[in-house]
Amino acid sequence: MVGSLPFDGEAYLRSSHGERRDGFQHHAESWVRSLWKLITRQLPAGLLHAVGAASNASSTCTNSSHCDLGSSMFARLPVPQSFTRHPGAMVCGLWNCTVPERRSNGMTIMSGGDRDPHGTQNRVIQNHRDFAERRGYTYWWHQGSLVEEKGWQPYWSKIAQLRESMRRRPQEKAYIWIDDDIVLTNFGEDMFETALERYSNASVLVTKDAWPGVSSLNTGIIIVRNDDRAAEILDELLLLAMEPREDGVSLAHASQTFCLHEQEALASVMKRSRCGTGGIAVLPQRAATPDQFNLNTFLRWSHLDRDRGLDQQFVHDSRGSQWRHGDFAGHCTGLSYLRRGLCVRTLLSSVVDGVAEEDRTI
């Protein structure tokens, strides 16, 4: 709740068929415009300029029709320190020790980042950690980028972190990367386990992207089996980051305007393989199966991202790629900072099965 402007995005997305998605998009955009008008009316011009600068808005921001709201609403907070939480670890008091009910399932979930991409980083980390503890996963959050010293784009940190986890915890059976703008929204399901069981011949598992015209796959969630082929694939990806290309674009260093970094590298590995996909499985985001398998579905809507000067159009997204209430995980990808914040908060308020209800207003 901001003044008299409530935003209850979860209410617009309860339908399992997503009939109210248009309502959610309209309500979200209307809320953004109304909130910005409210702020521009109440703040002095000098303070308004300071707010725009703090939100990383354009330095040419002079009026509400050319500005986007940034951290004046969803302030970027310090990124949490790195930590690892192991299930089944003994908890010792002054006189005795107890062991939590959940034992390790032999897998590690990991995430990380060098920024707060939506103003709710701590809550997303807690969401990942709560799921991990419930299901018996080790959880590793890493502050920063493991490839910063190389001068690489931070997108590559997920590949380095997966490879490092294989070295640190060689006893594990699998490792799962989750982007920091993904919320696990159904604790009654474990689609990671389901994917590993269903695609037992694959060493690296990812999902399709919502729009194949942009990318054949998405690496928001990466499931890596602990075997030699998976290690080879990760090492090959890191080599491809620095491999010269005919177009002169460096996957390690170029901005996202020119390439999709590790996504392009993984697609390239699949094309190069002489044996089918070479141990890589690209899963549907939603499958028409009795168990309603879904993984890495997207919650997003078309908009103009003024901070980056991009007209983000998602009209080509497949219907099956769209997040629905009750899905396992929702991904807030391709959105401006403010809209990503709205998306993440909506997903956090939509978590089902065993999680305390969140405050449903922003």
C-alpha positions, 0 to 999 in steps of 0.5 A: 500500500502506498498512500491510497494506492493498493496493488494486489497483483496476486488477486489477478492471477489466481485462475489456473488458466490465466484468463485474468492476465490482461487484468493484471497487466492493466492494473500494474501499469495503471498503478505505476502511472498513478503512483508516479503522478502522485509523487510528482505532484507532492515532491518539490522539483529539486527533490524530484530530480534527486529521486530520479538520479537515485533511481538510475533514471536518465540524466535528461529526466525532466518531467513525468512523461519522460521518467520511470519510477525507480528506487524512490519506491523499491529502494535497492538494498545492500546485497546480502553476504554470502552463506551456505545452509546445510540441511541436517546440521546439528544445532547445539545449545549450551547443554545438548544438540538437536538434529532438524527433521530434514536430512540432506537429499544430496543436492545443492540449490544455489543463487547469487548476484552483485546487485538487487535487481528488484528491491526484494533480494532478501525476501527472494533469498529467504524464499529459496532457503525456505524451500531448500530447508523443507526439501533437504537441499543445501542452499548456497547464496553467493554475494557478487560475481565469481568472474569479476576478476576476469572482467566478464559479464556477471551472467557467467557467474552462474556457470562458474558457481555451478562448476565450483559447487561440483568441486566443493561438494563432489558427494552431491548427486545434482546441483541447481542454479536459480536466478535471483529474480525467480520465486519458488511458488509451490512448496508442495511440488519439487519439479527439480526432482521430477525433471531429473527423474524424467530426463535421466539420460541428460547431464544438464537440464534447462527449459525452453525460452518463451519466445524461440525467435530470441533464444532456443533455451533459457538459463534462469534455472539450470539443473546439473547432474553430478557426472563427467559429461556435466563437468565437461559441458560447464568447462566447454561453456567457460571456454566458449566465453572467450572464443573468437567469433566471426561477428567479433562479439565476445560472449564474456565481455559484450553487453546484453544488447549484443548477445545472451552470453551463457545462453548462446554458449549452451545453444552452441554446445548443443549444435556442435555435439556429434551425439544428439544434444550431447547430454543437454535436455531442453525441457518445455516450460509447461508439459501436457502431462498428467502431473502438470509438469512446469518449470521456469514459467514467466510472469511478465508483460509488454512495456517501455523500459525507459531506463534502458531505452527498450520497448519490451514486447512479449506478445510472441510468448507462448501461452504455455510459458506464462506463469499461473497460480500454483506453478512451481516457479515464476520468473520475472525476466525482461522487465524494468526495475519497477515492474520486476519489483511488482512481479516479484512481490506478486509472486512472493504473495502467491506462494502456496502450500506450507508458507505463511501468507505474505502481506498482499499489498505493496 
